[in-house]
Amino acid sequence: MNYDDLISDRAKSIDVSGIRRVFELGAKLENPINLSIGQPHFPVPDVMKRAAIEAVESDRNGYTLTQGDPTLRERIAGHLRDDVGWTIDGETLDVMVTSGTSGALLLSFLALLDAGDEAIIPDPYFVIYPALGPITGGTIRYCDTYPDFRMTAERVEPLITDRTRLVLVDSPANPTGVVLSDRELADLADLCRSRNIVLLSDEIYDEFIYDGHDGNGRCPSPARHWSGTLLIRGFGKSYGCTGWRMGYAAGPRPLIAQMAKLQQYTFVCAPSMAQHGCLAAFEADISGHVEDYRRKRDLVYEKLADVATVTRPSGAFYAFVEVPPKLGLTGMEFVERALERNVLIIPGSVFSQRDTHFRLSYAVDDARLVEGLEILRELLAGG
């Protein structure tokens, strides 16, 4: 059977993630120094483990409501009231639990885009963002944020057309670690409100803030300035449970209702036992891990900033490093040299239309991080 004639144009239009190629190359290495993984290296808090285990043993393994377990939704609503000042009343604002933040992103694009409609995303971007165009039939427009990686209203406005339906901003950002200021996010909210466009704020790394941008260490969010924001957050990165696939979306009731309808016919609901486990997340204290990553961030910057251009990360757990032009190498070529030295990093072309940088993750133990940074420092210096 010739499957090439049967596969949809939608599927053919999406490339396999470049991260997979790096992992395939890395699989040939023996005990590599892995600075590529985009997940925390600390374990799930015990209180969450116990809650999930108790749910399984108590036979709470069936479907939940499509929008999520009511107790968890109520707890999320309380958190958002305290954090961004929203009152989730189910009438004007609502919240739903999703199968990871990726599930929330897919549902939001499906709810907002018809064929030919446009979404503006940052460049660099998280790898799923461009694929959401062909998956949904929409068109992706890229907002070039080089060299400082700040997605500002000034950069977004020229890209808006009469087909623009949403602007997607991620802060803290993957792969750059950049955190936009409260003022920058307020300006984006004002722009989208004035043009009748949804502002989708992907805040999966909201707990990993290192420089106290709003004066109290909270993640700056456009939701504090506009209740028309579609806010997407999750539990996987913050609590080390990426495999649980737990996220949530909050925002205007008409939009959440459409996303919930689509979830009913796709994901059905988020994993039930993981929902019960994440109820306990609000009792967990990860401040020690955040402080640990702040220290690792400082170490990365200290080791690399004098041999390469590195925008100092203010959040998440990544650094996006420019390959010095004097080396005459693309990001992928530099990654291949690092692989020869047993170091696994990701080329910038995975996250961008350019191939001038590489991403490293410092979600790794100190000894391996220091060892990897010394090798990268040597390579960046031309060694």
C-alpha positions, 0 to 999 in steps of 0.5 A, a space after each residue: 500500500 502506498 501510504 504517501 497517497 493516503 497521508 493528509 496534506 496537514 500531516 505532511 506539512 508538519 516537520 518532525 521536531 528538530 529536537 528528535 534529531 538531536 536526541 537520535 544523535 545523542 543516543 549514540 553517546 555514552 553517558 552524555 552531558 545532557 543540557 537539552 532536556 526541557 523539564 525540571 530535574 527535581 522529583 514530584 513533591 511527596 504531597 502530590 505523589 501521595 494524593 495521586 496514589 490515594 486517588 488510584 487506590 480509592 478507585 477515582 480512575 474514571 472520567 471527570 467532567 470535561 472541564 475538570 474536577 470541580 474541586 480542582 477548578 475551584 482551587 485554581 480559581 482561588 489561586 488566580 484570584 490571589 495572583 492576578 485579581 480575577 474572579 472566576 464566576 463561570 459567567 464572564 470568566 471561567 477555567 478549565 483543566 486541560 491535558 497539558 498546556 499543549 492541549 490548551 494551546 491546541 484547543 485555543 487555536 482550534 476555537 479561534 482560527 478558521 482557514 486563512 485566519 492568522 496568529 502572531 507568535 514570537 520568533 524564537 518560539 516554543 516548538 509547538 507554536 508553528 505547527 498549530 497553523 497547519 494543524 488548525 488551517 490557520 496562518 502563522 505570522 512570526 514576530 522577529 524579537 532578535 536581538 533582545 527577544 522581547 515581544 513588544 506591542 511596537 513589534 507586533 502591531 505592524 503584523 496585524 491584519 484584518 485576518 489576525 485572530 490572536 497574538 501568542 506571547 510566552 513569558 517567561 519564554 522558551 527557549 530564551 528565558 526572557 521575562 517581559 516587563 509589566 509595562 510591556 505586557 500591559 501595552 500588548 494587552 492594550 493593543 489586542 483590546 483595541 484591535 479586538 484580538 485575543 491575547 493568549 499568554 502562555 505562562 507555563 514557567 510562571 513559578 520560575 521568576 528570578 529577578 522580582 519583576 513586579 516587586 514581589 517575585 510574581 510572574 508579570 502577566 497581561 491578565 492583571 491588565 485585561 480580563 480578555 486575556 486567555 491565560 494558560 498555565 500548568 503543573 508539569 514544569 513547576 512540580 516536575 510532573 511533566 508526564 502527568 499532562 496537566 494544564 489549565 486555561 482561564 479567560 472569557 467564558 465564551 472562549 472557554 466554553 468553545 474550548 471545553 466543547 472541543 475537548 469533549 470530542 478530543 481529549 475528553 478530560 485531563 487524566 483523573 488521578 493526575 487532577 487529584 494529585 495536582 490538587 495537592 500542588 497548592 500545598 507544595 513549596 518549590 521555592 528551594 528549587 526556584 532558588 537553586 535554578 536562580 543560582 544555576 542561571 547565574 553560573 551559566 551567565 558567569 561562564 559564558 557571557 564573556 565568550 558569547 552573546 547571552 541574553 541573561 535569562 530572568 525566568 524558566 531554566 534555559 539560556 539561548 546562546 549566540 554562536 560567535 560569528 567568528 567561528 563561522 558555524 551555524 547553530 546546528 554545526 556548533 551542536 554537532 561539535 558539542 556532540 563530539 565532546 559528549 555534550 547534548 544541546 539544541 540548535 536554535 533552528 529548532 526554535 527559530 527561522 534563524 540558525 544562529 544560536 543554541 539552547 541549553 537547559 540548566 535543569 541538571 545537577 551542578 556537577 554535570 552542568 559545570 562540566 558541560 559549561 566548561 566544554 561549551 566555553 572552550 568551544 565558544 572561544 574557538 577551542 
